[in-house]
Amino acid sequence: MKLNLKYNATKVDEIEHARNLPIENCIGDTSVNMLATFLMKGLIDDNGVHGVSRSVALDVIDKYLEENDKNDLVLEIMEALVNGGFLSRELDVETVKKAKASKIAQANEELQNAI
């Protein structure tokens, strides 16, 4: 499941005001509350409307987590923030995703060898 996320200055400002922190610090908070806030502000719904209600954001999180994990969700949010220019464009989220997949594969292999 790929999310349609887009952030602009208005949405990032709203997120920063909600937490009273700069966006770089907000992305470090991976609580469900913060993830819902990121989705509420950045998700574009099926009708092309930018922003969704808290209940829709929480439903999207539940559906997303059926196929992915919370770290994947954080990476998707980070990628949208990088694309919007709100996090450094030097941050290569695809490389982070590949490194995560490699580490998970390595851990699974080690578990299999231990059994």
C-alpha positions in Angstrom: 0.0 0.0 0.0 1.5 3.3 -1.1 0.2 6.5 0.5 -0.5 9.7 -1.5 1.3 12.1 0.8 2.2 15.7 0.0 3.4 18.4 2.3 3.5 22.2 1.8 4.5 25.1 4.0 1.0 25.4 5.5 0.7 21.8 6.4 4.2 21.6 7.9 3.5 24.8 9.9 0.4 23.2 11.3 2.3 20.1 12.3 5.1 22.2 13.9 2.5 24.2 15.8 0.7 21.1 17.0 3.9 19.8 18.6 5.7 23.1 19.2 8.8 21.6 17.5 10.5 21.9 14.2 9.6 19.3 11.6 13.0 17.6 12.0 12.1 16.8 15.6 8.5 15.9 14.8 9.6 13.1 12.5 11.4 11.5 15.3 8.2 11.0 17.2 6.8 7.8 15.9 3.8 7.6 18.3 0.5 6.7 16.7 -0.7 10.2 17.7 2.1 11.9 15.7 1.7 9.5 12.7 -2.0 10.3 12.6 -1.1 14.0 12.6 1.2 13.6 9.7 -1.5 11.7 7.8 -4.2 14.2 8.7 -2.1 17.1 7.3 -0.4 15.4 4.3 -2.7 12.7 3.0 -4.5 13.3 -0.2 -7.8 11.3 -0.3 -9.4 9.6 -3.2 -11.3 12.8 -4.2 -8.0 14.8 -4.4 -8.7 16.6 -1.1 -5.5 17.5 0.8 -5.9 16.6 4.5 -8.2 14.1 6.2 -9.9 13.8 9.6 -8.3 12.0 12.5 -10.6 9.0 12.2 -9.7 8.6 8.5 -6.0 8.9 9.4 -6.3 6.3 12.0 -8.2 4.0 9.6 -5.4 4.5 7.0 -2.8 3.6 9.6 -4.7 0.4 10.5 -5.0 -0.6 6.8 -1.3 0.3 6.1 -0.1 -1.8 9.1 -1.9 -4.9 7.7 0.7 -5.1 5.0 3.6 -3.0 6.3 5.1 -1.9 9.6 5.3 1.3 11.4 8.9 1.9 10.2 7.7 1.7 6.6 5.1 4.4 7.4 7.7 6.7 8.9 9.9 6.2 5.9 6.9 7.1 3.5 6.3 10.3 5.6 10.0 11.1 5.5 10.1 10.6 1.7 7.1 13.0 1.2 8.8 15.6 3.4 12.1 15.3 1.5 10.2 15.6 -1.8 8.5 18.7 -0.5 11.9 20.2 0.5 11.1 20.1 4.3 13.9 17.6 5.1 17.3 17.6 3.4 17.1 16.4 -0.2 20.4 14.7 0.5 18.5 12.2 2.6 18.2 9.2 0.4 15.1 7.4 1.7 15.3 4.7 -0.9 18.8 3.8 0.4 17.4 3.7 4.0 14.6 1.4 2.8 17.1 -0.9 1.1 19.3 -1.0 4.2 16.3 -1.8 6.4 15.3 -4.7 4.1 18.9 -6.0 4.1 19.1 -5.9 7.9 15.8 -7.7 8.3 16.9 -10.4 5.8 20.1 -10.8 7.7 18.3 -11.1 11.1 15.9 -13.6 9.6 18.8 -15.7 8.3 20.5 -15.6 11.6 17.3 -16.7 13.3 16.9 -19.6 10.8 20.5 -20.7 11.4 19.9 -20.6 15.1 16.9 -23.0 14.9 
